[in-house]
Amino acid sequence: MPTRKPPTALPAPVDSPGDLLERQGQLIEELQTLVNHVPYGLMVLEPGGVVRHLNAEAARQLRLPRHLAQGRTLGSLLDFDTMVEQVFLTGEGYTDRERIIATPRFQLHVLDTAVPVKAADGRVLSVVNPFREISGVHRLAGRLAGSQARHTLDTMIGQSPALRATIAAARKAAAGQANVLLCGESGTGKEVLAQAIHNASPRRDGPFIAVNCAALPRDLIESELFGHAPGAFTGAHREGRPGKFEAASGGTIFLDEVSELPLDVQAKLLRVLQEREVVRLGSTRAVRVDARVITASNRDLHAMVARKEFREDLYYRCHVIALTLPPLRERPADVALLATHFLARYAAALGKPVHALPAAVLAALLQHPWPGNVRELENAMERLVNLSEGGTLDASMLGLVPAVSGMPAAMESAPTGVRSLREAEREAIVQALKSHRFNVTRAAQALGIAKPTLYAKLRLHGIGLERPLA
């Protein structure tokens, strides 16, 4: 049989010169569209710092007219050193280098990157220079870190006149920019209200940064709040680090338990509230911040001012608008509403059926004085749902602890010759401090507690850290 010849392949179509030009023009147009619509500034520089390309965002941030900038050197356009030109000399680029620029024309705070494009022999042909405003970086970091305001004024539960009056006042306060002080016992929902004020304000799209001042280690409080410069202290971040106030710029910072700040930090916080700028630890440069400040305390700040434990000038600076959250014992009508809400939430989370509160459970809830307020009620309902079986809810599962005034009865009146738990705890702390020559870190380790917990107990027992004279 004759062998069959394989089919001859058809020649690939050859683009005409016109097609090639059209495709090349389309590619250039796509690249220009991409570059001009990225959400950060972008420059491409030639040797000598000559601007080959400048996108719209870069022109906006640098206050430059695009049609005049291209083809000129950066030195002739700007009155500060961009550092990008150095890459042509060193051949080494960098990534996300923080830059704070202050000139008579404007202020700019960016994360700057420079990527060299090199020839085969190592020469730098051009430098691609993207840079991002730090405020946008902070907003993104806040979202990823979970610093989010979830609660709103409309979702706050309760119908008591005192609570509704506080919510109405908070709605008015949210529309302005004044500092707000939230007062109330522990567990009344001060952070919930702070989040709700943020979400009702014009800053709702900005970051919400919550800081528990009592939980910050004493030797790091200033760095955490205001940031630090490179090498400011042992263990400091190599390139420096912004603080919570800078992270909150454009949004709201919530300082919970502000009463626990040391007096020296209170003085620096006062300056931030007055000048709206921070100076990082180890630096002399002031950085402008645009953050609304909401503070909170479960202690009587006015009484602390009288005892010289809280700065009077800071108190009045925080106290521009004061809102008080009523304790749960003063709003008994809201107990059933809150209990039903928490019951439904935890039943859904655990996949258990939701039932109405039995009369015995409701009676136990109404009789309890709730010293831990809404937080204690939420914990009781979570415990009830976890321990329930077959949808049966029993009041004994609530695990309510009888309330006392001030401290447990065992602490209030110990029998003769028996130390109270409070006295024993104080003595143990003092002994640990003395044994370790008032080194708080080692004393906390010896006591088996965290360092912030030890600081809180020092304040509770009124124990000073002054070393005795030899």
C-alpha positions as a printed NumPy array, in Angstrom:
array([[  0.   ,   0.   ,   0.   ],
       [  1.225,   3.496,  -0.75 ],
       [  2.288,   5.361,   2.34 ],
       [  0.146,   8.33 ,   3.323],
       [  2.   ,  11.624,   3.535],
       [  1.452,  13.61 ,   6.725],
       [ -0.648,  16.71 ,   6.259],
       [  1.339,  19.786,   5.489],
       [  1.175,  22.362,   8.347],
       [ -0.31 ,  25.676,   7.391],
       [  2.079,  28.587,   7.696],
       [  1.494,  30.83 ,  10.745],
       [ -0.154,  34.088,   9.834],
       [  2.295,  36.955,   9.656],
       [  1.215,  40.225,  11.223],
       [  1.402,  43.165,   8.939],
       [  3.415,  46.211,  10.034],
       [  0.13 ,  47.977,  10.675],
       [ -1.058,  45.191,  12.997],
       [  2.22 ,  45.276,  14.924],
       [  1.978,  49.023,  15.419],
       [ -1.625,  48.729,  16.57 ],
       [ -0.739,  45.99 ,  19.067],
       [  2.235,  47.944,  20.357],
       [  0.065,  51.04 ,  20.774],
       [ -2.527,  49.004,  22.664],
       [  0.158,  47.607,  24.998],
       [  1.511,  51.091,  25.728],
       [ -2.004,  52.368,  26.394],
       [ -2.7  ,  49.468,  28.792],
       [  0.537,  50.087,  30.708],
       [ -0.166,  53.814,  30.98 ],
       [ -3.684,  53.102,  32.225],
       [ -2.342,  50.67 ,  34.812],
       [  0.365,  53.047,  36.039],
       [ -1.981,  56.03 ,  36.278],
       [ -4.647,  54.149,  38.231],
       [ -2.608,  52.365,  40.894],
       [ -3.479,  53.805,  44.344],
       [  0.044,  55.053,  45.1  ],
       [  2.589,  57.426,  43.652],
       [  4.939,  56.086,  40.98 ],
       [  7.951,  57.677,  39.291],
       [ 10.481,  56.321,  36.81 ],
       [ 13.821,  58.137,  36.845],
       [ 16.72 ,  58.13 ,  34.386],
       [ 20.377,  58.694,  35.344],
       [ 20.902,  62.158,  36.771],
       [ 17.518,  62.017,  38.459],
       [ 15.654,  62.949,  35.27 ],
       [ 11.923,  62.221,  35.442],
       [ 10.91 ,  59.863,  32.65 ],
       [  7.427,  59.178,  34.006],
       [  5.27 ,  60.558,  36.807],
       [  1.795,  59.152,  37.443],
       [ -1.18 ,  61.225,  38.567],
       [ -0.976,  60.152,  42.222],
       [  2.734,  61.013,  42.437],
       [  2.056,  64.425,  40.936],
       [ -0.704,  64.995,  43.522],
       [  1.411,  64.008,  46.511],
       [  4.469,  65.99 ,  45.358],
       [  2.405,  68.994,  44.219],
       [  3.96 ,  68.869,  40.738],
       [  2.405,  69.63 ,  37.323],
       [  2.874,  66.473,  35.261],
       [  3.253,  68.239,  31.924],
       [  6.208,  70.264,  33.268],
       [  7.878,  67.557,  35.355],
       [  8.713,  64.974,  32.707],
       [ 12.19 ,  65.451,  31.276],
       [ 13.406,  67.588,  34.169],
       [ 15.586,  66.628,  37.138],
       [ 14.047,  66.087,  40.546],
       [ 16.524,  68.559,  42.029],
       [ 15.019,  71.334,  39.912],
       [ 11.457,  70.379,  40.882],
       [ 11.672,  69.647,  44.608],
       [ 13.23 ,  71.471,  47.558],
       [ 14.25 ,  68.287,  49.399],
       [ 16.419,  65.223,  48.755],
       [ 14.306,  62.259,  47.66 ],
       [ 17.141,  59.739,  48.291],
       [ 16.187,  57.969,  45.051],
       [ 19.084,  59.546,  43.155],
       [ 21.516,  57.696,  45.454],
       [ 20.42 ,  54.392,  43.932],
       [ 22.149,  55.34 ,  40.657],
       [ 25.418,  55.641,  42.592],
       [ 25.146,  52.635,  44.892],
       [ 23.139,  50.286,  42.699],
       [ 21.253,  49.211,  45.825],
       [ 17.522,  49.736,  46.115],
       [ 15.335,  49.689,  49.208],
       [ 11.805,  48.709,  50.209],
       [  9.199,  50.485,  52.386],
       [ 11.572,  53.016,  53.912],
       [  9.64 ,  55.496,  56.044],
       [ 10.13 ,  59.132,  55.09 ],
       [  8.8  ,  62.217,  56.852],
       [  9.172,  65.284,  54.625],
       [  8.465,  68.799,  55.895],
       [  9.056,  71.754,  53.576],
       [  7.617,  75.273,  53.361],
       [  5.333,  73.975,  50.607],
       [  3.874,  70.869,  52.248],
       [  4.29 ,  67.929,  54.6  ],
       [  4.484,  64.358,  53.376],
       [  4.705,  61.083,  55.316],
       [  5.25 ,  58.086,  53.058],
       [  6.623,  54.567,  52.733],
       [  9.159,  54.811,  49.923],
       [ 10.543,  52.054,  47.664],
       [ 13.23 ,  52.269,  44.973],
       [ 13.924,  49.388,  42.545],
       [ 16.919,  49.723,  40.162],
       [ 16.68 ,  48.43 ,  36.584],
       [ 20.179,  47.298,  35.574],
       [ 22.01 ,  46.503,  32.359],
       [ 23.977,  43.292,  31.891],
       [ 27.176,  45.02 ,  33.048],
       [ 25.538,  46.197,  36.299],
       [ 24.903,  49.805,  35.274],
       [ 21.666,  51.28 ,  36.62 ],
       [ 19.587,  52.257,  33.609],
       [ 16.599,  53.575,  35.526],
       [ 14.918,  53.48 ,  38.928],
       [ 11.275,  52.632,  39.528],
       [ 10.097,  54.577,  42.593],
       [  6.665,  53.724,  44.079],
       [  5.624,  55.432,  47.331],
       [  2.504,  55.295,  49.494],
       [  1.061,  57.777,  51.97 ],
       [  1.406,  56.377,  55.474],
       [ -2.213,  57.175,  56.361],
       [ -3.462,  54.652,  53.806],
       [ -0.999,  52.058,  55.093],
       [ -2.28 ,  52.58 ,  58.641],
       [ -5.886,  52.155,  57.547],
       [ -5.063,  48.882,  55.829],
       [ -3.009,  47.662,  58.81 ],
       [ -5.871,  48.516,  61.157],
       [ -8.33 ,  46.478,  59.121],
       [ -6.011,  43.484,  58.905],
       [ -5.128,  43.647,  62.618],
       [ -8.777,  43.577,  63.637],
       [ -8.855,  47.117,  65.035],
       [-12.372,  47.546,  63.773],
       [-15.391,  49.334,  65.132],
       [-18.289,  46.872,  64.801],
       [-20.887,  48.411,  67.093],
       [-23.25 ,  51.262,  66.256],
       [-25.555,  53.454,  68.316],
       [-28.565,  51.759,  66.737],
       [-27.446,  48.297,  67.841],
       [-26.886,  49.193,  71.497],
       [-29.406,  47.203,  73.543],
       [-31.473,  48.777,  76.295],
       [-34.57 ,  50.881,  76.867],
       [-33.822,  52.44 ,  80.248],
       [-34.145,  56.248,  80.262],
       [-30.569,  56.678,  81.524],
       [-29.081,  54.614,  78.707],
       [-31.236,  56.213,  76.018],
       [-30.183,  59.661,  77.258],
       [-26.514,  58.661,  77.019],
       [-27.007,  57.302,  73.485],
       [-28.789,  60.516,  72.431],
       [-25.913,  62.604,  73.803],
       [-23.391,  60.31 ,  72.085],
       [-25.15 ,  60.837,  68.762],
       [-24.674,  64.595,  69.112],
       [-21.071,  64.207,  70.216],
       [-20.291,  61.955,  67.247],
       [-21.028,  64.749,  64.783],
       [-18.209,  66.914,  66.144],
       [-14.478,  66.581,  66.724],
       [-14.234,  67.303,  70.471],
       [-12.543,  64.892,  72.871],
       [-14.946,  62.571,  74.662],
       [-14.587,  61.061,  78.145],
       [-16.61 ,  57.909,  78.851],
       [-17.315,  57.225,  82.512],
       [-18.808,  54.147,  84.086],
       [-18.057,  51.04 ,  86.057],
       [-16.076,  48.176,  84.578],
       [-18.179,  46.087,  82.213],
       [-20.779,  48.733,  81.344],
       [-19.75 ,  48.813,  77.671],
       [-17.477,  51.831,  77.318],
       [-15.578,  50.393,  74.348],
       [-18.87 ,  49.465,  72.677],
       [-19.981,  53.092,  73.013],
       [-16.605,  54.341,  71.737],
       [-16.946,  52.162,  68.627],
       [-20.51 ,  53.389,  68.126],
       [-19.424,  57.047,  68.346],
       [-16.687,  56.389,  65.77 ],
       [-19.164,  54.713,  63.392],
       [-21.608,  57.609,  63.735],
       [-18.911,  60.211,  63.037],
       [-17.501,  61.61 ,  59.79 ],
       [-14.378,  59.52 ,  60.58 ],
       [-16.198,  56.213,  60.203],
       [-14.075,  55.224,  57.184],
       [-10.832,  55.864,  59.075],
       [ -9.086,  53.535,  61.527],
       [-10.369,  52.801,  65.024],
       [ -7.47 ,  52.042,  67.374],
       [ -8.288,  50.805,  70.887],
       [ -5.576,  50.917,  73.57 ],
       [ -5.894,  49.491,  77.079],
       [ -3.564,  51.784,  79.005],
       [ -3.487,  49.463,  82.026],
       [ -2.142,  46.58 ,  79.93 ],
       [  0.834,  48.464,  78.479],
       [  4.195,  47.645,  80.108],
       [  5.364,  50.739,  81.97 ],
       [  8.71 ,  50.931,  80.197],
       [  7.066,  50.711,  76.749],
       [  4.006,  52.944,  77.214],
       [  5.554,  55.999,  75.563],
       [  6.897,  53.993,  72.633],
       [  3.558,  52.233,  72.088],
       [  1.539,  55.447,  72.127],
       [  3.889,  57.867,  70.392],
       [  6.318,  55.625,  68.481],
       [ 10.11 ,  55.58 ,  68.55 ],
       [ 13.02 ,  56.612,  66.344],
       [ 15.691,  54.153,  65.116],
       [ 17.883,  53.01 ,  67.996],
       [ 15.862,  54.912,  70.613],
       [ 16.394,  52.121,  73.141],
       [ 17.702,  48.583,  73.401],
       [ 15.498,  46.327,  71.312],
       [ 13.982,  49.193,  69.328],
       [ 12.99 ,  48.505,  65.737],
       [ 15.945,  49.161,  63.437],
       [ 14.089,  51.655,  61.25 ],
       [ 11.902,  53.137,  63.966],
       [  8.219,  52.553,  64.437],
       [  5.068,  54.706,  64.501],
       [  2.898,  54.682,  67.607],
       [ -0.823,  54.208,  68.123],
       [ -1.588,  57.892,  67.585],
       [ -0.018,  57.874,  64.141],
       [ -1.837,  54.623,  63.322],
       [ -5.136,  56.298,  64.274],
       [ -4.565,  59.387,  62.124],
       [ -7.651,  60.087,  60.059],
       [ -9.802,  58.103,  62.495],
       [-10.31 ,  57.606,  66.234],
       [ -8.071,  56.449,  69.081],
       [ -9.755,  55.021,  72.182],
       [ -7.686,  55.166,  75.373],
       [ -9.342,  52.819,  77.847],
       [ -8.382,  53.038,  81.535],
       [ -6.586,  56.326,  80.901],
       [ -6.399,  56.758,  84.68 ],
       [ -3.622,  54.135,  84.767],
       [ -1.136,  56.185,  82.746],
       [  1.928,  57.337,  84.735],
       [  2.104,  61.085,  85.411],
       [  5.062,  61.627,  83.06 ],
       [  3.169,  59.994,  80.183],
       [  0.085,  62.049,  81.084],
       [  2.15 ,  65.199,  80.477],
       [  3.152,  63.988,  77.005],
       [ -0.41 ,  62.96 ,  76.216],
       [ -1.564,  66.472,  77.151],
       [  0.835,  67.949,  74.614],
       [ -0.467,  65.618,  71.915],
       [ -4.043,  66.675,  72.639],
       [ -3.082,  70.355,  72.595],
       [ -0.732,  70.451,  69.617],
       [ -2.153,  67.572,  67.556],
       [  1.353,  66.266,  66.923],
       [  3.591,  63.592,  68.4  ],
       [  7.331,  63.408,  68.913],
       [  8.61 ,  59.859,  68.744],
       [ 10.781,  58.562,  71.54 ],
       [ 14.406,  59.38 ,  70.718],
       [ 13.483,  61.952,  68.063],
       [ 13.053,  65.732,  67.956],
       [ 10.875,  65.856,  64.844],
       [  7.165,  66.485,  65.394],
       [  4.73 ,  64.414,  63.333],
       [  1.252,  65.809,  62.73 ],
       [ -1.616,  63.509,  63.697],
       [ -5.293,  63.877,  62.971],
       [ -6.98 ,  61.519,  65.406],
       [-10.071,  62.068,  67.477],
       [ -9.46 ,  61.031,  71.075],
       [-11.991,  59.135,  73.193],
       [-10.869,  58.274,  76.714],
       [-12.515,  56.079,  79.315],
       [-12.093,  55.318,  82.996],
       [-13.905,  53.266,  85.606],
       [-12.293,  55.36 ,  88.332],
       [-13.329,  58.81 ,  89.542],
       [-10.869,  61.026,  87.694],
       [-12.045,  64.135,  89.535],
       [-11.18 ,  62.501,  92.87 ],
       [ -7.834,  61.371,  91.423],
       [ -7.09 ,  64.982,  90.452],
       [ -7.746,  66.035,  94.051],
       [ -5.287,  63.375,  95.26 ],
       [ -2.684,  64.516,  92.683],
       [ -2.875,  61.114,  90.964],
       [ -4.141,  62.529,  87.65 ],
       [ -3.155,  65.785,  85.979],
       [ -5.803,  68.455,  86.302],
       [ -5.005,  70.023,  82.911],
       [ -5.262,  66.631,  81.195],
       [ -8.551,  65.934,  82.956],
       [-10.132,  69.082,  81.561],
       [ -8.672,  68.419,  78.123],
       [-10.271,  64.949,  78.078],
       [-13.476,  66.186,  79.716],
       [-14.721,  68.342,  76.822],
       [-17.734,  66.031,  76.439],
       [-18.414,  63.547,  79.246],
       [-20.815,  60.624,  78.847],
       [-21.731,  58.246,  81.656],
       [-22.883,  54.675,  81.119],
       [-25.256,  53.579,  83.901],
       [-24.481,  50.332,  85.763],
       [-26.721,  47.373,  85.013],
       [-28.218,  47.365,  88.52 ],
       [-29.737,  50.773,  87.755],
       [-31.438,  49.52 ,  84.591],
       [-33.173,  46.27 ,  85.642],
       [-35.612,  46.517,  82.738],
       [-32.717,  45.922,  80.35 ],
       [-31.578,  42.681,  82.001],
       [-34.136,  40.515,  80.171],
       [-33.408,  42.226,  76.832],
       [-29.675,  41.702,  77.15 ],
       [-30.017,  38.133,  78.45 ],
       [-32.25 ,  37.176,  75.515],
       [-29.785,  38.747,  73.077],
       [-26.789,  36.874,  74.532],
       [-28.775,  33.638,  74.739],
       [-29.589,  33.774,  71.024],
       [-25.987,  34.679,  70.111],
       [-24.316,  31.826,  71.976],
       [-26.983,  29.29 ,  71.072],
       [-26.406,  30.07 ,  67.399],
       [-22.618,  29.92 ,  67.841],
       [-22.836,  26.475,  69.479],
       [-25.583,  25.133,  67.214],
       [-28.05 ,  24.7  ,  70.067],
       [-31.794,  25.401,  69.983],
       [-32.92 ,  28.796,  71.227],
       [-35.603,  28.775,  73.912],
       [-37.306,  31.5  ,  75.894],
       [-35.823,  32.177,  79.301],
       [-37.577,  30.051,  81.967],
       [-39.238,  31.999,  84.759],
       [-36.762,  30.663,  87.356],
       [-33.755,  31.758,  85.288],
       [-35.247,  35.192,  84.652],
       [-36.022,  35.608,  88.367],
       [-32.419,  34.749,  89.268],
       [-31.137,  37.266,  86.731],
       [-33.395,  40.02 ,  88.066],
       [-32.398,  39.379,  91.679],
       [-28.657,  39.546,  91.   ],
       [-27.029,  43.005,  91.488],
       [-24.536,  42.499,  88.611],
       [-21.349,  44.015,  90.032],
       [-19.618,  43.08 ,  86.759],
       [-22.4  ,  44.758,  84.749],
       [-23.096,  43.759,  81.134],
       [-19.836,  41.811,  80.844],
       [-20.811,  39.626,  83.799],
       [-24.279,  39.041,  82.342],
       [-22.806,  38.031,  78.984],
       [-20.44 ,  35.585,  80.678],
       [-23.33 ,  34.093,  82.683],
       [-25.405,  33.54 ,  79.539],
       [-22.454,  31.982,  77.704],
       [-21.957,  29.61 ,  80.642],
       [-25.679,  28.775,  80.691],
       [-25.725,  27.855,  76.996],
       [-22.525,  25.798,  77.227],
       [-23.772,  23.754,  80.202],
       [-27.33 ,  23.26 ,  78.969],
       [-28.373,  19.886,  77.571],
       [-31.324,  19.202,  75.336],
       [-32.395,  22.823,  75.472],
       [-32.986,  22.684,  79.242],
       [-31.975,  25.93 ,  80.956],
       [-31.484,  25.757,  84.711],
       [-30.759,  28.73 ,  86.981],
       [-28.084,  26.718,  88.79 ],
       [-26.038,  26.753,  85.57 ],
       [-25.656,  30.541,  85.697],
       [-22.898,  30.286,  88.294],
       [-23.723,  33.694,  89.778],
       [-21.398,  34.775,  92.585],
       [-23.031,  36.763,  95.419],
       [-21.984,  40.392,  95.175],
       [-20.14 ,  42.153,  97.946],
       [-19.261,  45.76 ,  98.535],
       [-15.644,  46.697,  97.953],
       [-13.976,  43.287,  98.454],
       [-14.821,  39.697,  99.373],
       [-16.085,  39.126, 102.891],
       [-13.021,  37.05 , 103.707],
       [-10.958,  40.116, 102.942],
       [-13.134,  42.559, 104.884],
       [-13.18 ,  40.848, 108.25 ],
       [-10.616,  38.176, 108.802],
       [-10.643,  36.406, 112.191],
       [ -8.117,  37.509, 114.769],
       [ -4.67 ,  36.131, 114.018],
       [ -5.597,  35.248, 110.401],
       [ -4.41 ,  37.469, 107.574],
       [ -6.924,  38.385, 104.892],
       [ -6.23 ,  37.374, 101.289],
       [ -5.673,  41.037, 100.456],
       [ -3.042,  41.37 , 103.203],
       [ -1.348,  38.126, 102.159],
       [ -1.202,  39.241,  98.536],
       [  0.281,  42.608,  99.479],
       [  2.897,  40.982, 101.69 ],
       [  3.852,  38.505,  98.954],
       [  4.306,  41.323,  96.429],
       [  6.428,  43.413,  98.794],
       [  8.573,  40.393,  99.66 ],
       [  9.097,  39.531,  95.973],
       [ 10.126,  43.109,  95.188],
       [ 12.587,  43.21 ,  98.062],
       [ 14.03 ,  39.809,  97.167],
       [ 14.705,  40.943,  93.621],
       [ 15.859,  44.474,  94.512],
       [ 12.668,  46.023,  93.09 ],
       [ 13.214,  44.563,  89.628],
       [  9.596,  44.33 ,  88.422],
       [ 10.275,  41.776,  85.687],
       [ 11.947,  39.306,  88.05 ],
       [  9.401,  39.913,  90.807],
       [  6.528,  39.165,  88.404],
       [  8.263,  35.948,  87.308],
       [  8.734,  34.901,  90.928],
       [  5.068,  35.55 ,  91.671],
       [  3.962,  33.691,  88.539],
       [  2.027,  36.623,  87.068],
       [  2.422,  38.862,  84.035],
       [  4.258,  42.145,  84.359],
       [  1.194,  44.329,  83.552],
       [ -0.759,  42.377,  86.193],
       [  1.901,  43.155,  88.778],
       [  1.756,  46.858,  87.921],
       [ -2.028,  46.782,  88.384],
       [ -1.639,  45.118,  91.784],
       [  0.977,  47.694,  92.814],
       [ -1.581,  50.417,  92.136],
       [ -4.308,  48.462,  93.939],
       [ -2.221,  48.032,  97.093],
       [ -0.517,  51.418,  96.903],
       [  2.971,  49.918,  96.749],
       [  5.731,  52.209,  95.522],
       [  8.774,  51.141,  93.535],
       [ 11.288,  53.406,  95.244],
       [ 14.303,  51.417,  96.392],
       [ 15.077,  51.894, 100.09 ],
       [ 18.201,  53.852, 100.906],
       [ 21.196,  51.691, 101.774]])
